[in-house]
Amino acid sequence: MNPSTDSPAGPRVRPRRSRSLASAAIGVWSLLIASLCVASASTPAAVAQEYQRISGEGSSWSANAIDAMRVNVQQFGITIDYNPTGSTAGRKNFLNGTVDFAASDIPFQFEPEDGSAPERPAPGSYAYMPITAGGTAFMYNLRINGAQVTNLRLSGENIAKIFTGAIKTWNDPAIQADNPGLNMPARNIVPVVRAEGSGSTQQLTMWMIDRHPAVWQSFCERSGRAPACGPTSFYPTISGMISQSGDVGVSQYVSQSFAEGAIGYVNYSYALGTQFPVVKLLNAAGYYVEPTPENVAVSLLKAKINTNESNPQTYLTQDLSGVYTDTDPRSYQLSSYSYLILPTKVGGQFNEAKGRTLGDFAYYAMCQAQQSSASLGYSPMPVNLVEASFEQIRKIPGVQVQDIDITQCKNPTFSPDGGNLLAERAPQPQACDKQGPLQCPNGTAGLANVPTAVNPSAQAAAPAAGSGSVASSANPAGGASSPAAGGAATPTAGGATPTAGGATPTAGGATPTAGGATPTAGGATPTAGGATPTAGGATPTAGGATVNTVLDASGAPVDAVTGAPVVDPTLTAGGVIDPTTCDPDTGLCGGASAQVGQQAANAAQVASAGPVVTATLRNGSGWNGSLALIVLIVLLMMAVVVVPAMAWRYFAVEHPT
């Protein structure tokens, strides 16, 4: 018996063998830990090299849509910086090479008519890609006897006169004629215009010059701009007007409690986000309509798109003169497109690596992102412009060209016959929206579910259920409900805008923060009791019962049948506004508190929807890469635990030599 290796109980484990096995186990353990560390450290570096950060600048009119897109593509490792400084600044900095792309509501101004300097991009250095469609809406802040007005109507001439100072008070006879159901207040009008060079200002002045040239010419001369009286991106101001920067600035100002009497022009999306109403604008067919995504889709069927590819200065740009004169009852005259301006040459800070990132972002913008446009208040791109935009994306240096099956974009405008499905299903306006003695009580935009009582003489009788005698502004009689982004939500009678996926608006209207949740399209807060306004002007009371409201001789709301007073649920018994229902910042009450967050707040709603990926984005930091890393970590952790345990078990038992 070997005393160094054997024991009375039997043979011992040889020490040399023990050290050898122990060393091997420790080596395996160390190797596994090192591999785990290397895998953890190397993955972010690989992801970081997948896409380069890119920057853009320009249109605030389309910023809510662009912000939603750039938030969504973060899941693919794409980082986009966007500064909504206005279309003019965006085009200027694109020309200076300080941004990688621009967004603009109008093309480059080679021959501006307002006396500003011409813009001269190098030939072959850019391409236009239509990215958003929408309506320039007139958001307003007006009260009658303390109640917020949500159903204001204006003719185009009256809009032009308001924004040129020719009409100064809300009870002007011309405005009263537009609103036979309201007793307009003797309050001064405060027009709120853009302070910086703005594409929406250019669109507004183009429309005024086309439709109401004498009104604009008179204003141009009074403002000191003559003889440069053509369309302009820089609004000429006179005493009594307020200038604000961007759509955010305009919407924030108009929505404040101190700004009663104010009216400004913004993209429809901002009125939804701030839960404020917009003007129903009189169209060439004699109907007052608002710029819903469906109405915009109808209107832009009349836009002439330049299809001459040989001239990049005008290719895919729009001529809106046919939109202004469209006799479709659903048409909204100030409907238009906004563009991304894409680089087609390397230069400035732009290189091919950035081009690959910009190309993938552009593919996403034209396909998946369009599915969520309507929920933000925009109208999705029609199929002809999506197909044309795919060809524009091919021109970006460094782009990884994708051959996308257009039918897989799932765009809500696409129909099998090539038409615009959103336009085909757009509801007809109600009879009380026609110019004449009647006026609909239904609210608009962010207060679509909050009706305004109208005078008895202008009150339209509610149609019998299923009669179809008066088409609901939310759903044409007998027709399919207008599709909301992402689903087939059924809109409520009375003109409420369907929410994305049919979601119910939240009560109270919490103020969004940057990057936070956004009110759904329609955005209106349900009244106390949760009653839904019905077509024909029924107003919910605090207890949830529905009454048909008219105004008595004193102008107070009463039940049309019983004559009993209708109590506003935001008022106390003494007729004083209940402070518990009011927003402490804005002073707005009854669930109509203004949500005046940044336009980036709208992005989170779309991001949470989980877009359907049809274009191929390299998902370096997305689920596929993460899944592989997770599996590797799990396997390595198991090895770290199992190998030492097995080694310990082996060494703890004596083995024969």
N, C-alpha and C positions, 0 to 999 in steps of 0.2 A: 504494500500500500504506500502510496506516495503521500507523505505528510503535507506536502505543499498543495496538493490538489485534491486529495480524498479526505473524507470524514467518516466517522463510524456509521453514520446513517446512510452513507452511500456516496457515490461520486459527486464532486462539486463541479460547478461551471468553471471552465478554464478562464482565468483572469484575462489572458490575451484575447480570447474570443469575445469576452464581455466588452473589453475596450473597443474592439473592432466594430461590434454591432452598435455600441453606444455612439461611436463616432459617426457611423453611417446614419443612424437615426437623427443625430443632431445636424448632420449635413443636409439630410432631406428636409428637416424642419426649417433650417436657415434658408435653404433654397426656395421653399414655398413662401416663406415670409417675404423674402426679397422679391419674388415674382409678383406677390400681391402688391407690394409697394410700387414696383415698376409699372404694373398695370394701372394702378390708381393715378399715378403721376403722369403717365404718358397719354392717357385718353384725352384729357382736356386740351393738351397741346395739339393733338391730331385734329380735334374738333375745331380749335381756334384757326387752324390753317385751311379749313374747308371753305369758309366764306369770308370775304373782306367786308368790313363795315363801310356803308355808303351813306351819302347825305343828299337831301333834296330840300327845295325851298319853293314857296310860291303861294298858290291859291288857298285862302281860308274857306272859301265857298265849298271846296271839295275836301277840306281837311278832316272832317269827321269820318269820311269813308277811308281816306288814306291812313288815318291813325288806326282804324280798326284792322286794316290790312297789315300794317307793320307790326301791330301787337300779335296778330295771328301767326306771322311767319317766324316769330322768335322760336317757336317749337321746332323749327327746322335748322336752327343755328344762324338765321339771317338777322342782322341788326341794321335797321334803317333809322336814320335821324331825319326828322322833317320839321321845318320851321315855317309856319303859316304867316309869312310877312306880307302876303299879297302877290297877285300875279305879276305886277310890274317888277317888284324886287326879285322875284324868282327868275324871270327871264333875264334880268340884268346880271345876276350873279352866275347864271348858267353861261352867259356870254363871257364873263370874267374868269370862268374856269374855277370858281371857288366852291361849287357844288357839283355833284355827279349827275343830277337830273333836276328838272324843274316841273312844276305843275302850274298851269295857266288856264284861265277860262276863255282866253282869246289867243289867237296866233301872234307871232312876232309882228310888230307894227313897223312895216317898212316905210309907209307914208302916213304917219299920224295926222289927223285932221284937227288936233287941239293945240298945235304949236309946239309940242314936245319933240325931243330929238329922235330921229329915226333909229330903229334897231336894225343892225346889219350882221346877222350871223353868217359865218363862212359857208359858202355853198357846199352842200353835201355833208354838213357837220351835225345834222339833227334830223329827227323824225317825230311827227306827232302821233300819239296813241290816245284815242278817247278812253277815259277811265271811269268817269262818273256822268250820270245824267240826273237832272233834278230841276226844281223850280225855284226861282228867286221869289221869295215870299215877303209879304209886308206884315211883319209882326207888330202888334200894337198893344197899348196899355190904356184901357178906357173903362170908366165906370158910369153907370146911370143909377142914381139914388143909392149909391154904395155898392151896387152889385156889378161884378165884372162882366163886361160885354164879351161874348164869345162868337157872335154870328154877324159881325160887321160886313157890309157889302159896299163896294166902291166900283165905279166905272173907271175905265182907263183914263179918261179925260180928268176925272177928279183926282186920281193918283198923280197924274202929271202936274196938276195945279197945286197939289199939296207939296210936292217936292220942288216946286219952283216959287213957292210963296204966294201964289195967286189966291189960294184958299187958306184962311188963317184960323178959322174956328170950326169946331166939330158940329155946330148947329147951323152951318151954312146951308141955305136952301138946296143947293145942288147935292150935298151929302144926305140931307134929310130925304130927298127924292129917291135916293138909292135904298133907303132904309125906312119903308112905310110902317114897319112894325115897331120901331123904336122912337122914343122921344129924345132926340139927340141933345146932349148937354152943351151949355154955353161955355165951353172950355177951349183954351188956346191949343192949337196943334203945334207939336214940336217935332219937326222932321229930323231924323237922326241918319246921317250919311257917313260914308267911309272917309277916314282922314288920309289914307295912303292911296297909292296907285292900285286900283282894284279892277279885276276883270268883271265883277258883278256891276260895278259902276258903269263900265263900258257897255255892258249888255243893257242896263237900264236906260242909258242915254241913247243908245241905238234904237231901242224900242220907242222912246218918246219922240225922237226925230222922225221915225217912220210913221207913227200913228198920230202924233199930235205936234206937228212941226211948228205951228204958230205959237203954241204955249212955250216950247223950248226956245225958239228964236227970241221971244220977248224976254225970257229969263236970261239968256246968254248976254243980251245987250245990257240988262240991268245989273248983271253981276260983274261987268267989266271985261268979259272974255272976248267979246266981238272984236274982230271978225272971225276968230277961230271957233266957230260954233258947231263943229262936227262932233262926233262921238268922242268921249273922253274917259280916261281911267281915273282922272283927278276931279272929284266933284267940286264945282264952283259953289261956294257957300255965301249966304247973305245973312243979315241979322235975323235971329230967331231959330237958326239951325244949329244942331249939335254935331260935331265930328268925333268919330270913335274909330279906333284901329281894329280892323278885322271883323269877321262875323261875330267872334266872341265878344269884342268890345261893344258892338251895336246891340247884340242880344242881352248882354249884361245890363247896359244902360236902360233899355226899354223895359226890362223886367223889374226894375226897382220900384218900390212903393212911392218914392218921391217923383217918379217920372210919369205920373198919370197925364195922359194927353199925348204921349210920345208915340211915334211910328217910325220904324226903320226897315231897311231891306236886308234880308239874310237868306241863306239857303234854308229851305223848309226843315231840314234836319235840326237846326238850332231851335226852332219853335217847339219841336217835339221834345228836345232835351231840356228846355227851360219850362216846359208845361205852360205855354202861352198860346193864345189863338193867333190866327193869321186872317187877313182880308180875303173874302171871296171876291175874285176879280171878274168883272163882266167881260164875256168873250164875244166874238163876232156872231155867234148864234143866239145871243140875247140871254145867256144863262150866267149866273154868278157861280164860279167854281174855285176850289182851292187846289194847290199843286201836289196832290197825292201822287205816289209812285204810278198808280194806274192812269191818272189824268195826264201826267207827264209823258208816259209811254204813248198815249193817243196823240198828244200834241206833236211829238217828235217824228211821227210818221210823215209829217209835212215838212220836216227839215231837209234841205237839199245838201247832200254830202258830196264834196268834190272828189271824184274818183279818178282824176288824172294823175297817175303815178309819176309821170315825167316831170311834174312840178312840185318838189317837196315843200315849197312855200305855201301851197294851198291844199295839198293832198290830205284828205280826211277832215278838212275844216268845214264849218257849217254855214249855211245861208238860212237864216231864220225868218225871212220875210213871209214864207208860206205859213209858218206857225202863227204869226200875228193875225192873219186873216182867215184861219181855219174855221169853218162853219160847223164842225162837229160840236154838239152840245157839251161834250166833256173836256174840250180843249182848254188848256191854260196857256195864255199868251207868252208869259215869261219863262218858258221851258228851254233848256239848253244843255250842251255838253261841256265838260271840262277835260283838259288833256294833260298827259304826261309828255314832257319834251325829253326825248331820249337822245343821248349822244351816239353818233355813228362814226366818230373818229376818236382815237386816243389823243388826249391833250389835257393841259392843266393838271389837276390832281386825279384825273380819270385814266385808268389803265385797263388792260384786258382782264385781270383778276377781278377787278370791280365789275367789269362788264358781265362776267359769269353770274355774279351775285344779282346784279340789276336785271339780267335776263330771267332768272328764276323767279324773282319778285314780280316781274311784269307778267309772266305766265300765270302766276297765282292770282294776280289782280284781275286778269281777264276771264278767269274760269271760276275757281272756287269762291273767290271774294264776291262775285256778282250774286251768289245765292243769298247773301245777307244784306244786299243793298237796300231792299225795301224796308227792312226792320229799322234802318237808320234814317229813313225818309228820302232815300235816293231811288232812282228807277234803274233797274239792271240794263246793261248794254244789250242791244238787239244783235241777232246772229250775224248780220252782215258786217257790223263794226268789230265784233269779236274776231271773225275770220280775217278781216283786213289788218287788225292789230297784230295777229300772229305773224304776218309778213313784216310788219314794222319791227317786231322784236328781233327778227333774224338779222337786222342791220346793226345790232349792238356789237361792238368788238369784243371778242372773247366769250360770247354767249354760247351755251350748249343748246343747240337747236333741238326742239322737241316736236315730234309729229303727233299732235293731239287729235283724238277723235272728237270732233266738235259736239257730237251727240252725247258725250259723256260729261260735258260741263255741268249738266243739270241746272242750267240757267232758267229762271222762271219765265223768261220771255220767249224761249225757244218753242216752236211748235213744229210738228212733222212736215207741214207744208211750207216751212220757211218764213211764216208770218210772225207777228209779235203777239204771243199768247196773252201777255199782261194787258195789252191794248184791246185785244178781242174780248176779254172778260171784264173790262172796265165798266163799272156801273153807270147808268144814265143818271143825270141829276134829277132831283125831285121837282115836281110842278111848282112848288113854292120857291125854288131857286131861279125861276124864270123872272126876267124883268117885268114888273107890273105891281099890282096892289098887294100881293101876298109876300110873306117873308118867312123862311124856315127858322125855327128856334134853335136848330141843332148847332152845337159848338164845332170848332175846327181845330186841327193840328193837335197841340198838346192839351187842349181842353175839349176834345171831341165828345166826351161823355158829359159835358156840362152845358146844358141848353140855356138860352136866354129867353125869358118870357117875352112875347110880342103882343102888341095892341090887338084887341078883339077884332078890329076891322081887317087886320092882316093875318089873322089866324086861319091856317088851313085845316079843314076837317080831316081827322085821321081816317085813312081808308080801312075798310073792313079787312080782317085777316084773310090773306090769300087772294084778295080781289085784284091786286096788281094795278089798281087804277092810278096810283102814284108810286113811282119807283123809289125805293129807299136809296139814299145817297151812299149806303154801304153795300147794297146788293140789288142789282136790277131785278125787277119783278119777274119771277119765274125763272131766273137765271142762276148760274152757279156763283157762289160767293167768290169774291176776289181773293186770289191766293196771297197769303202772307209769306214772308221769307221763311223757308224751311218747312212749310206745312200748309194744311188747308184749314186754317182757323176760320170759324164762322163769325163774321162781324156782327155786332149788335145792330138792331134797327135804330135809325136815328143818325146814321152817318159816322159811327165810330170807326176809326182806322183799325183794321185787324192787327193784333200783335204778332210778333215773330213766334211761330209755333203755337199760337193760341194762348200765350201766357196772359194771366190776369194782371192788370196794373196793380201796383202795390198802393195801399192806402197811405195817405199822408204825404207822399212825394218827398222822400228823403233827398237831400242835396247830394249830388254825386261829387266825388273827389277825383282828382287826376288819377287815371288808371282804375277807377272804381266802377261800380255798376251803373248802368244807364237805364233811364226809363224806357219802356218798350215803345215801339211805334204806336202812336196814338196817345200814349203816355198819360191819359187823363186819370185822375184819382176818383174812384167811385164815391158817390155821396154817402152820407150817413145812412145806414140801413141797407146799403148795397143795392138799392133799386136801380134798374137800368132805364134810361130815358127811352121812350118809344117814338117811332116816326109819327109826326103830327104834333109833337111838342109836349108830350106828357112829362111831368117833372116829378122825380121821386122826393118824398118827404122824409123827415128824420126817422120815422118809424118804418120805412121801407115800403109804404103803400104808394101806389102811383096815382097821380091826379093829372088832369088836363088843365094847365095853367093859362089864365089870361090876365090882363090888367084891368082893374076897375077904373072908375072915373078919376080917382086920385093918383093912379099910376101904380098902385100896390098890387102884387100878385094874389089872385084868388082862384079857387076851384071853379072851372067853367060850368059845372053842373050844379053844385050846391051854393056857390057864392061865398063859401067860407074862406077866410084868409089862409094863404099857404105860408107856413113858417119856414124860413131858411134855417137849416140845422146848425149853421154857424152863428146864429144870433141867440142871445139870451131872451128871456121873457120880456124884457123891457125894450127889445129891439136893438140892443147894443151888441156889437161883435164879440163873440165869446173868445177871450184871449187864449184859451187852451187849444183852439183850433188854428191859431195863427203862427206863421213863421216869424220868429223874433228878429231875424235879419232883414227880411223884405217887407214885413207887415201884411203879407198876403194871407188870406184866411180860407178855411173850408176846403183844405186839400189842394188849393191852387197855388201853393207856395212855389216861388220861382227857383228853379234848379239852375243856378248860374255857374256851374263848374266849367272847367276847360273842355275844349272839344275832344281831348284825349279820353275823357270819361266814357264817351260812347263806344270806345274800342273794346272795352272789357266784355260787353254784352255779346259781341260777335265772337270774341275769342272763346268764350265759354260754350258757344254752340258746337264747337268741334267740327271744323270744316271737313267736307268730303274731299279727299286728296285725289285729284284726277290727273293733274300735271305732275311730272316726276320731279320732286325736289329731293336733293341729296340730303338724307336725314342723318347727318353726322352726329348731331346731339339729340336726336329724337329717340323714339321708342326702340328701334332696332339696335342702335348702338348701346343704349342703356341696358337692354335685355341681355346682350352678350356680356357686358361688363358684370351685370348682376350674377349671371350663371357662373362666370369665372370666379367671382368673389366667393360664392357659395361653395364651389368645389374646393377652392383653396382653403377656406375656413374649415371645411370638413377634414381636409388632409391635415391641417394644423392640429386638429383635435384628435383624430383617429390614430395617426402615426405614432405620436408619443405614447398614447395609451397602449397600443399594441407592443411597443418596445418595452414599456414598463412591465407589462404582463409577462413578456418573454424573459426579462432579466430577473423577475421576482421568483421564478420557478427554476429549480436546479435541473439541469439537463445532463444526460449521459454524454461522455466524450465520444 
